C-alpha cells in the first residue's frame, strides 16, 4: 500500500518533468522559427507568441 506522501511526491516529480520537457520543446520550436524562411518580423512575432503561450500554459496547474 502506498502512502499519500508517495503519491504527492510522484505528482510533484511528474509536474517538474513535464515543465522541463515543455520548456525544452518550446525552446526547440522558437529556434526552428528563427531558422525558418519567414521574414524577420514574422519570425520575431511567432517566436514571441510561442514563448508567451508556453509561459501561460506553465502557469496553469492541474487540480
Secondary structure, 3 states (H helix, E strand, C coil): CCCHHHHHHHHHHHHHHHHHHHHHHHHHHHHHHHCCCCCHHHHHHHHHHHHHHHHHHHCCCCC
